[in-house]
Structures are given as C-alpha cells and as structure tokens.
C-alpha cells in the first residue's frame, strides 16, 4: 500500500525543471528572459521570484547572488530591454542620412514602446514599474539621446555637439509624451503618420 501511494504521488508530482548548468553568463541571460516573461505577465507586485528561478532552471541562491531582490531584478530586465531596443534602432537607421535616420528612429522608438508589452509596462502603464524604474528612465533618456546623437553624427549630422544632443533629447521625450497621452485621432499614431510628423516638424531640427 505504501509503495502504491508513493508511486501515485510520484506520478502526480510535477516534473522537476531541468537544471541550467551553463556558464554564468548563460544563466544570467536565462534569468533575465524568465523574469521578463514573469513581469510582463503579472507585473511587479505579483511577480514570483521563485517562479523566475524555476523557469530559468537555476536555484534561488544562484538568482539571489546575482539579483538580491525583486527591484534589482526588474532594473536588470529593464536595462536588458532598453539595450536590445537600442541595438534594433541603431541597426535600422544605418545608411539613411542624418535627417531620415532621425525620422526612422522616432518612428521605431514609438512602435517599440507600443508593440513590446514589457517595454510598454515599464514606460507607460504600470505605476509600480515606473516607480522602481524612474531613475533608470531618466538614465534611459540620457543613454538613448547620446547613442542616437552619435548615430546621427555618423549619418552626417554637422551641427554642434550640444545642439545635437538637445535636439535629440527633445525627440526622445516627445516619443514618451506622445505615448503617455494618446492622441484622440488614432490615425495620427499609425507608423506612416508618425513618420510624416517627424519629417515635417522634427527632421528640420537636424543639420
């Protein structure tokens, strides 16, 4: 009877996650991917760090050695999301020339925040995430401004450094503002309308 009960319990118990025995860098990437899924699905308050560890195939102690609390994990995920977004943006504008690169960067930045559910939570819709990542959002604005300005310089922008940085920062903040307060005319938020707006009003700021 005891053996049958033991077998029954074993049969009904959920299968153990396969332990992730890869390099520390690969484990960290798995943790960030698992955390991104968890934060996207349930937000900060309900996110379960144990579930993240299980999904990544690492122990609680391994996760906590790298990320001592949930806030630290969220900040790392946000940084990872931002970095991936920047690489996408930079790759998309290569070879377009400064003005067209600015237009495309503006449109892609808007679409990324709209389309990526986690990025949208971080930047726009989740008050708890915004509270935790507020300092990172400011840093994000600075980093994006610096990198977009550098990309525009590579694409031929000739204006003074400070002027270029200020112009790009305006564009970055406009993207966030546009998305935080959606326009009443939804057609103006469509990609081509966004590009037309950037071409008409923003591209002339770059020379």
N, C-alpha and C positions, 0 to 999 in steps of 0.2 A: 504493500500500500504506500509506504513512504517513498519507495523508488518510483512508483507511478506518479505520485504527487510531485516529486522532484522533476521528473521528465515533463510533466504537464506545465509546471512553472517555467522550465527552461524553454519549452516550445512557445509559450505565450509571451515570454520576455522579449522586448525589442532588441534587435541586433545591435551589438556594440559598433560605434563608429570606428572606421579603420584609422589607426594611429598615424599621424603625419610625422614621418621620420626624416623628412627632407632637411635641407640646410636651414639655418636660422632665417635667412632672407626669404626663402620659400615659405617657411612657416608664417612669417610676418605678413607676407602677401596673402596667404590663405586666411589669416585672422582678419585682415582689412576687408577682404572680399566677403567673408561671412558677416562681419559687423555691418558692412554697407547694406547687405540684404536685410539684416535684423532692424536697423534704424529706418530703412525705407518702409518696411512692412508695418512696424508698430510705433515708431517714434522713440524719443529718449526715455520717457517715463516708464514705458512698458518693456523696453529692450532688456533682454535677459543675457547677461554676460556668460553664464554657464552654457546657454544655448549657442552663443557665438563660439565658445571654445569647442563644444562638441561638433558643431558644423565644420569648424576648421580642422578638426582632428588633432587638437592639442589639449594638454591638461590645463586646469585652472591656473596652476602655478606658472606654467610657461606663458600663458596670456598675461598674468598679472606682473610677471617680471618685465615685460615689455610695456604694458599699459596699466599703471597702478590703480586706475579707477575708470568708470564709465565715461567721465568727461574727457579724460586723456585719450581714450579710445575714439570718441567722437571727433575730437580735434585732429587725430591722425587720419581718420577716414575723410574728413573734410579736406585736409591738405592733399590727400591722395586724389580725391575727386577734382579739386582745383587744378592739380598738376596735369592730370590726364586731359582735362578740358583745354588747358593752355597748349599742350602739345598738338591737340586736334586743331585748334585755332591757328597756331603758327604754321602748321603744315598746309592748311587750306589757303593761306594768303600769299604763299611764296610765288614770286614772279609776276604779281599783279600790278606792281607800281604802287606808289605811296597812297594816292587818293582811293583807288579801287580796293587796295588792301584794307584801308580804314573802313570802307563800306562793308566789305565782306566780314571783317572782324566784328563789326557792330551787329550785323545780321546773325552771324553764327553764335555770338555771345547770347543774344536774345533767345535764339532757338534752343541752345543747350539748357538754359535755365527753365525754359518752358517744357522741354521734352524729357529731361532727366528727372525722375521723381525724387531722387535723393537730393540733388542739387536744388530743386525747387523747394523742398522742405527746409533745407539749410538756409537758403537766401530769402525765401518769401513766406512760407505758410506755417512753419512750426515755431511757435513762440519760444518753447524751451530750447530748441536747437539754436535759434537766433540769439537767445540769451547767452548760451555757452560759447557760441562761435563769434560773438560780436567783435572781440578783439581780432580774431582771425579774419573776419570780413573786412575790417579796416586794413589789415595786412594784405589781404587778397586784393583789395583795390590798388594798393601801392605796388604789389608784385605784378599784377596784370598791366597796370599803367606802364611800369618800367619795361616789361617784356614786349608789350605792343609797340611802345615808342621805339625800342631797339629794332623791332621787325620793320617798322615803317622807315626807319633810318636806312636799313639795308635795302628797302624797296625804293629808295631815292629821295626821301624827305630831306630838305635842305634847311629848314627853319632852326633857329637856336634851340639848344637842348632844353632850357627851362620852358620856352614857349611850347615845344612839342609835348613835354611831359604834362603841362597844364591842359593843353587841348585834349590829349588822350584821356586824362583823368575825367574831364567833363563827359566824354563819350562813355566811359565805363560807368560813371554814376548815373548817366541817362538810361543806360540799359537797365540797371537795377530799379530806377524810378519808374520807368515805363512798365515794368513787370509787376511792381508792387501795387501800382494803381492802374489796372487795365483800362483801356480806352473804351468809351461807350460804343464806338463804331468798331466792331470786331474785325472788319475787313482791313483796318489800318494796322492790325497786328500780324497780318499774313506776311510771309517772307518777302515777297516782291514789293509790297507796300513799305515794309521796313527798309528795304534796300533803296527804294525811291526817296524815302525821307532822308536817309543817310547821305545819299548822293546830292540831294538838293541843299540840305542845311548843314551837314557835318563835314563832308569832304572838302568844301571850300576853306575850312579852318586849317587844313594841312597843305603845306607847300615845301 
